[in-house]
């Protein structure tokens, strides 16, 4: 029997897609719309925890949430498949194993690594993109340690961990590495002094989203624990041995090379023929693709403009979940012929971890935090995100507790 209910299809079960789906089940009666969620895997992962998986400081399963634990499969049709292309003019989505039509589409397929065309980066560096790629990094790092005393050809350089990019992900990743490396040294009987953690950044500073005093604190804290920063050092090439950096074309060698220097929206955007600006699409004030009534684009796939500061909002988990709330409201409005809501981001602050018991943050109208208090707040933020996605049940199941 063919349903005459409008069909809402959500692509991607990241923060934006999963939260939109959850909100739709709360706002719409079953007879008002058919809701379909398409995702590559049967789980959602906490993308803001991937650096911890990559460093090996948390188990991959801790960062993973079964979709059926968050949304009721009797209310939402769950399709586990890869999205190949969106044919907007036909209101059709081509999947790897099938296809699906829609009346309303929410495009929230998340991010991919963006190497900005740096020679050799895609071929020779790891990227923190999802659970599998992050787990591969941690396993590769441990393999370098495991083979060091067993391979007569192993050099000290093979123990080096080289990280490109000193934004949020890069700095949080090296913060986890300073926790993990001593454990690996003890486990494999290696002198800690032989292992270098090197963070290379082309810009004149790390963490551009924070005030200078917090940045100075973060840099000093990480340097005190063994991180080497190479600031103002553009990477011209990534080779099998490491990065070639700076005007003097210095080669920094490492056994593990990880690129964290940028992301772009899902490549499905380009395959679908959408007009891109730096790897993402521009959306209107209602979060819809420009000129489209029924096509919303959320999270890392879109630029949402901050009119007050005349620049796009930085892509974060809190931005994605707030976009999801507004999108669910607007889909309800479209179905009931009511006015749509314009998106206005309400920042709750920004916190970065520098390892398990250290961090920096700016919260509650720019109140600055550093040290253990910031680390504790980071865990509160992580738990709050879990709560927004899956409620208290998910917090109790997957949430972080203060380790001190």
NORHURA-V942670 format. One record per residue. N is the residue number from 1. RES is the residue in one letter. SS is DSSP state (helix for helix, strand for strand, loop for the rest). PSI is psi in radians with two decimals (999 if undefined). OMEGA is omega in whole degrees, 0 to 359 (* if undefined). Layout:
BEGIN
((N | RES | SS | PSI | OMEGA) (N | RES | SS | PSI | OMEGA))
END
This chain:
BEGIN
((1 | X | loop | 2.23 | 182) (2 | X | loop | 2.23 | 180) (3 | X | loop | 2.46 | 175) (4 | X | loop | 0.17 | 175) (5 | X | loop | 2.52 | 174) (6 | X | strand | 2.48 | 183) (7 | X | strand | 2.10 | 176) (8 | X | strand | 2.09 | 179) (9 | X | strand | 2.21 | 178) (10 | X | strand | 2.18 | 179) (11 | X | strand | 1.99 | 178) (12 | X | loop | 2.34 | 180) (13 | X | loop | 0.73 | 170) (14 | X | loop | -2.82 | 182) (15 | X | helix | -0.79 | 184) (16 | X | helix | -0.88 | 185) (17 | X | helix | -0.78 | 182) (18 | X | helix | -0.71 | 180) (19 | X | helix | -0.69 | 176) (20 | X | helix | -0.82 | 180) (21 | X | helix | -0.80 | 180) (22 | X | helix | -0.81 | 181) (23 | X | helix | -0.65 | 179) (24 | X | helix | -0.67 | 179) (25 | X | helix | -0.43 | 179) (26 | X | helix | -0.51 | 186) (27 | X | helix | -0.41 | 185) (28 | X | loop | 2.46 | 172) (29 | X | loop | 2.69 | 182) (30 | X | loop | -0.58 | 182) (31 | X | loop | -0.17 | 182) (32 | X | loop | -0.56 | 182) (33 | X | strand | 2.64 | 169) (34 | X | strand | 2.26 | 182) (35 | X | strand | 2.23 | 180) (36 | X | strand | 2.30 | 176) (37 | X | strand | 2.15 | 180) (38 | X | strand | 2.22 | 179) (39 | X | strand | 2.58 | 182) (40 | X | loop | -0.73 | 182) (41 | X | loop | 2.92 | 176) (42 | X | loop | 0.26 | 179) (43 | X | strand | 2.70 | 168) (44 | X | strand | 2.52 | 174) (45 | X | strand | 2.57 | 178) (46 | X | loop | 1.72 | 185) (47 | X | helix | -0.43 | 178) (48 | X | helix | -0.05 | 176) (49 | X | helix | -0.02 | 188) (50 | X | helix | -0.55 | 179) (51 | X | helix | -0.51 | 178) (52 | X | helix | -0.68 | 175) (53 | X | helix | -0.74 | 182) (54 | X | helix | -0.61 | 179) (55 | X | helix | -0.29 | 181) (56 | X | loop | 0.31 | 180) (57 | X | loop | -0.26 | 169) (58 | X | loop | 2.72 | 177) (59 | X | loop | 2.43 | 179) (60 | X | helix | -0.59 | 182) (61 | X | helix | -0.43 | 179) (62 | X | helix | -0.53 | 182) (63 | X | helix | 0.09 | 186) (64 | X | strand | 2.41 | 180) (65 | X | strand | 2.20 | 178) (66 | X | strand | 2.28 | 183) (67 | X | helix | -0.66 | 182) (68 | X | helix | -0.22 | 174) (69 | X | helix | -0.29 | 184) (70 | X | loop | -0.76 | 179) (71 | X | loop | 2.51 | 183) (72 | X | loop | 2.03 | 181) (73 | X | loop | -0.30 | 176) (74 | X | loop | -0.30 | 176) (75 | X | loop | -0.51 | 184) (76 | X | strand | 2.28 | 174) (77 | X | strand | 2.07 | 183) (78 | X | strand | 2.17 | 177) (79 | X | strand | 2.07 | 179) (80 | X | strand | 1.73 | 185) (81 | X | loop | 2.84 | 178) (82 | X | loop | 2.39 | 177) (83 | X | strand | 2.23 | 180) (84 | X | strand | -0.79 | 186) (85 | X | strand | 2.59 | 172) (86 | X | strand | 2.15 | 176) (87 | X | strand | 1.56 | 188) (88 | X | helix | -0.73 | 183) (89 | X | helix | -0.41 | 180) (90 | X | helix | -0.03 | 184) (91 | X | loop | 0.92 | 185) (92 | X | strand | 2.44 | 178) (93 | X | strand | 2.18 | 178) (94 | X | strand | 2.13 | 178) (95 | X | strand | 2.94 | 181) (96 | X | loop | -0.66 | 186) (97 | X | loop | -0.06 | 180) (98 | X | loop | -2.84 | 172) (99 | X | strand | 2.86 | 183) (100 | X | strand | 2.48 | 176) (101 | X | strand | 2.86 | 181) (102 | X | loop | 2.74 | 167) (103 | X | loop | -0.65 | 177) (104 | X | strand | 2.41 | 182) (105 | X | strand | 2.38 | 172) (106 | X | strand | 1.95 | 183) (107 | X | strand | 1.95 | 183) (108 | X | loop | 0.97 | 187) (109 | X | loop | 0.11 | 170) (110 | X | loop | -2.84 | 190) (111 | X | strand | 2.83 | 168) (112 | X | strand | 2.76 | 179) (113 | X | strand | 2.49 | 178) (114 | X | loop | 1.93 | 182) (115 | X | loop | 0.04 | 177) (116 | X | loop | 0.49 | 176) (117 | X | loop | 0.23 | 179) (118 | X | loop | 2.21 | 185) (119 | X | strand | 2.23 | 174) (120 | X | loop | -0.11 | 185) (121 | X | helix | -0.80 | 181) (122 | X | helix | -0.56 | 184) (123 | X | helix | -0.61 | 193) (124 | X | helix | -0.14 | 181) (125 | X | loop | 2.57 | 171) (126 | X | strand | 2.77 | 174) (127 | X | strand | 2.48 | 179) (128 | X | loop | 1.64 | 186) (129 | X | loop | -0.61 | 183) (130 | X | loop | -3.02 | 182) (131 | X | helix | -0.83 | 185) (132 | X | helix | -0.78 | 180) (133 | X | helix | -0.62 | 180) (134 | X | helix | -0.73 | 177) (135 | X | helix | -0.66 | 179) (136 | X | helix | -0.70 | 179) (137 | X | helix | -0.86 | 182) (138 | X | helix | -0.67 | 178) (139 | X | helix | -0.63 | 178) (140 | X | helix | -0.76 | 179) (141 | X | helix | -0.85 | 181) (142 | X | helix | -0.62 | 178) (143 | X | helix | -0.69 | 178) (144 | X | helix | -0.68 | 178) (145 | X | helix | -0.73 | 184) (146 | X | helix | -0.63 | 184) (147 | X | helix | -0.21 | 188) (148 | X | helix | -0.84 | 182) (149 | X | loop | -0.02 | 183) (150 | X | loop | -0.13 | 181) (151 | X | loop | 1.96 | 185) (152 | X | loop | -0.28 | 179) (153 | X | loop | -0.07 | 182) (154 | X | loop | 2.37 | 179) (155 | X | loop | 2.90 | 177) (156 | X | helix | -0.55 | 179) (157 | X | helix | -0.51 | 182) (158 | X | helix | -0.37 | 178) (159 | X | helix | -0.28 | 182) (160 | X | loop | 2.49 | 176) (161 | X | strand | 2.04 | 186) (162 | X | strand | 2.17 | 184) (163 | X | strand | 2.14 | 178) (164 | X | strand | 2.16 | 181) (165 | X | loop | 2.21 | 181) (166 | X | loop | 0.70 | 169) (167 | X | loop | -2.72 | 184) (168 | X | helix | -0.96 | 186) (169 | X | helix | -0.79 | 182) (170 | X | helix | -0.79 | 182) (171 | X | helix | -0.73 | 178) (172 | X | helix | -0.59 | 179) (173 | X | helix | -0.84 | 179) (174 | X | helix | -0.50 | 174) (175 | X | helix | -0.65 | 176) (176 | X | helix | -0.62 | 181) (177 | X | helix | -0.62 | 179) (178 | X | helix | -0.33 | 173) (179 | X | helix | -0.68 | 188) (180 | X | helix | -0.68 | 186) (181 | X | helix | -0.80 | 177) (182 | X | helix | -0.62 | 177) (183 | X | helix | -0.77 | 180) (184 | X | helix | -0.66 | 178) (185 | X | helix | -0.74 | 179) (186 | X | helix | -0.74 | 182) (187 | X | helix | -0.67 | 185) (188 | X | helix | 0.23 | 174) (189 | X | loop | 0.96 | 180) (190 | X | loop | 2.40 | 178) (191 | X | loop | 2.18 | 180) (192 | X | helix | -0.53 | 181) (193 | X | helix | -0.26 | 180) (194 | X | helix | -0.22 | 187) (195 | X | loop | 2.13 | 178) (196 | X | loop | 2.35 | 171) (197 | X | strand | 1.97 | 188) (198 | X | strand | 2.19 | 180) (199 | X | strand | 2.05 | 185) (200 | X | strand | 2.30 | 182) (201 | X | strand | 2.29 | 180) (202 | X | loop | -0.57 | 183) (203 | X | loop | 2.88 | 182) (204 | X | loop | -0.04 | 182) (205 | X | loop | 2.80 | 171) (206 | X | loop | 2.88 | 173) (207 | X | loop | 1.16 | 185) (208 | X | loop | -0.24 | 182) (209 | X | loop | -0.05 | 182) (210 | X | loop | 2.74 | 176) (211 | X | loop | 2.74 | 186) (212 | X | helix | -0.69 | 184) (213 | X | helix | -0.62 | 177) (214 | X | helix | -0.67 | 178) (215 | X | helix | -0.77 | 179) (216 | X | helix | -0.72 | 178) (217 | X | helix | -0.82 | 183) (218 | X | helix | -0.79 | 182) (219 | X | helix | -0.78 | 181) (220 | X | helix | -0.73 | 180) (221 | X | helix | -0.80 | 182) (222 | X | helix | -0.66 | 177) (223 | X | helix | -0.67 | 179) (224 | X | helix | -0.43 | 181) (225 | X | loop | 0.23 | 168) (226 | X | loop | 0.07 | 178) (227 | X | strand | 2.35 | 174) (228 | X | strand | 2.18 | 177) (229 | X | strand | 2.35 | 172) (230 | X | strand | 1.62 | 185) (231 | X | strand | 2.57 | 182) (232 | X | loop | 0.59 | 183) (233 | X | loop | 1.52 | 180) (234 | X | loop | 2.47 | 177) (235 | X | strand | 2.07 | 180) (236 | X | strand | -0.42 | 181) (237 | X | strand | 2.59 | 170) (238 | X | strand | 2.13 | 180) (239 | X | loop | 3.03 | 175) (240 | X | loop | -0.33 | 181) (241 | X | loop | -0.45 | 183) (242 | X | strand | -2.65 | 181) (243 | X | strand | 2.48 | 166) (244 | X | strand | 2.08 | 189) (245 | X | strand | 2.74 | 170) (246 | X | loop | 3.06 | 181) (247 | X | loop | -0.50 | 183) (248 | X | loop | 0.08 | 175) (249 | X | loop | 0.77 | 179) (250 | X | strand | 2.40 | 175) (251 | X | strand | 2.07 | 175) (252 | X | strand | 2.02 | 186) (253 | X | strand | 2.56 | 178) (254 | X | loop | 2.63 | 175) (255 | X | loop | -0.38 | 178) (256 | X | strand | 2.14 | 181) (257 | X | strand | 2.15 | 183) (258 | X | strand | 2.25 | 178) (259 | X | strand | 2.14 | 178) (260 | X | loop | 0.34 | 193) (261 | X | loop | -0.01 | 178) (262 | X | loop | 2.75 | 177) (263 | X | strand | 2.83 | 175) (264 | X | strand | 2.92 | 178) (265 | X | strand | 2.89 | 180) (266 | X | loop | 2.45 | 179) (267 | X | loop | -0.22 | 176) (268 | X | helix | -0.51 | 177) (269 | X | helix | -0.86 | 181) (270 | X | helix | -0.74 | 180) (271 | X | helix | -0.49 | 181) (272 | X | loop | -0.02 | 175) (273 | X | loop | 0.33 | 179) (274 | X | loop | 2.63 | 178) (275 | X | loop | 2.12 | 185) (276 | X | loop | 2.55 | 170) (277 | X | strand | 1.91 | 183) (278 | X | loop | 0.81 | 172) (279 | X | loop | 0.08 | 180) (280 | X | strand | 2.97 | 176) (281 | X | strand | 2.67 | 174) (282 | X | strand | 2.45 | 177) (283 | X | strand | 2.84 | 180) (284 | X | loop | -3.04 | 184) (285 | X | loop | -0.34 | 179) (286 | X | loop | 0.12 | 179) (287 | X | loop | 0.37 | 178) (288 | X | strand | 2.61 | 173) (289 | X | strand | 2.32 | 185) (290 | X | loop | 2.20 | 177) (291 | X | loop | 0.07 | 182) (292 | X | loop | 2.32 | 181) (293 | X | loop | -0.51 | 193) (294 | X | loop | 0.35 | 190) (295 | X | strand | 1.82 | 180) (296 | X | strand | 2.47 | 177) (297 | X | strand | 2.17 | 190) (298 | X | loop | 2.94 | 171) (299 | X | helix | -2.41 | 185) (300 | X | helix | -0.12 | 183) (301 | X | helix | -0.15 | 185) (302 | X | strand | 2.69 | 170) (303 | X | strand | 2.12 | 176) (304 | X | loop | 2.16 | 192) (305 | X | strand | 2.32 | 171) (306 | X | strand | 1.79 | 186) (307 | X | loop | -0.59 | 182) (308 | X | loop | -0.69 | 183) (309 | X | loop | -0.03 | 179) (310 | X | loop | 0.84 | 175) (311 | X | strand | 2.81 | 180) (312 | X | strand | 2.65 | 174) (313 | X | loop | 2.45 | 176) (314 | X | loop | 2.44 | 183) (315 | X | loop | 2.03 | 180) (316 | X | loop | 2.95 | 178) (317 | X | helix | -0.67 | 181) (318 | X | helix | -0.58 | 175) (319 | X | helix | -0.80 | 183) (320 | X | helix | -0.75 | 181) (321 | X | helix | -0.60 | 176) (322 | X | helix | -0.65 | 176) (323 | X | helix | -0.68 | 180) (324 | X | helix | -0.75 | 180) (325 | X | helix | -0.81 | 182) (326 | X | helix | -0.68 | 180) (327 | X | helix | -0.76 | 177) (328 | X | helix | -0.73 | 177) (329 | X | helix | -0.73 | 183) (330 | X | helix | -0.59 | 175) (331 | X | helix | -0.71 | 175) (332 | X | helix | -0.74 | 180) (333 | X | helix | -0.73 | 179) (334 | X | helix | -0.68 | 181) (335 | X | helix | -0.41 | 184) (336 | X | loop | 0.19 | 177) (337 | X | loop | 0.81 | 177) (338 | X | loop | 2.86 | 181) (339 | X | loop | 2.55 | 179) (340 | X | loop | 2.75 | 182) (341 | X | loop | 2.38 | 175) (342 | X | loop | 2.52 | 182) (343 | X | loop | 2.25 | 173) (344 | X | loop | 2.08 | 182) (345 | X | loop | 2.33 | 177) (346 | X | loop | 1.75 | 185) (347 | X | loop | 2.32 | 175) (348 | X | loop | 0.09 | 181) (349 | X | strand | 3.05 | 182) (350 | X | strand | 2.29 | 180) (351 | X | strand | 2.36 | 177) (352 | X | strand | 2.36 | 176) (353 | X | strand | 2.59 | 176) (354 | X | loop | 0.72 | 188) (355 | X | loop | -3.04 | 188) (356 | X | loop | -0.68 | 187) (357 | X | loop | 0.38 | 181) (358 | X | loop | 2.69 | 180) (359 | X | strand | 3.08 | 173) (360 | X | strand | 2.73 | 180) (361 | X | strand | 2.78 | 174) (362 | X | strand | 1.91 | 186) (363 | X | strand | 2.93 | 174) (364 | X | loop | 1.18 | 180) (365 | X | loop | 0.89 | 172) (366 | X | loop | 0.48 | 169) (367 | X | strand | 2.21 | 186) (368 | X | strand | 2.37 | 178) (369 | X | strand | 2.60 | 174) (370 | X | strand | 2.79 | 178) (371 | X | loop | -2.54 | 184) (372 | X | helix | -0.59 | 180) (373 | X | helix | -0.72 | 178) (374 | X | helix | -0.66 | 178) (375 | X | helix | -0.71 | 177) (376 | X | helix | -0.73 | 179) (377 | X | helix | -0.63 | 178) (378 | X | helix | -0.70 | 180) (379 | X | helix | -0.59 | 175) (380 | X | helix | -0.76 | 179) (381 | X | helix | -0.80 | 179) (382 | X | helix | -0.75 | 180) (383 | X | helix | -0.63 | 179) (384 | X | helix | -0.68 | 178) (385 | X | helix | -0.74 | 176) (386 | X | helix | -0.74 | 181) (387 | X | helix | -0.75 | 181) (388 | X | helix | -0.58 | 181) (389 | X | helix | -0.82 | 189) (390 | X | helix | 0.16 | 177) (391 | X | helix | -3.07 | 185) (392 | X | helix | -0.56 | 179) (393 | X | helix | -0.72 | 180) (394 | X | helix | -0.64 | 178) (395 | X | helix | -0.77 | 181) (396 | X | helix | -0.53 | 183) (397 | X | helix | -0.72 | 188) (398 | X | helix | -0.09 | 189) (399 | X | loop | 2.81 | 179) (400 | X | loop | 2.50 | 176) (401 | X | loop | 2.76 | 177) (402 | X | loop | 2.23 | 182) (403 | X | loop | 0.19 | 182) (404 | X | loop | 999 | *))
END
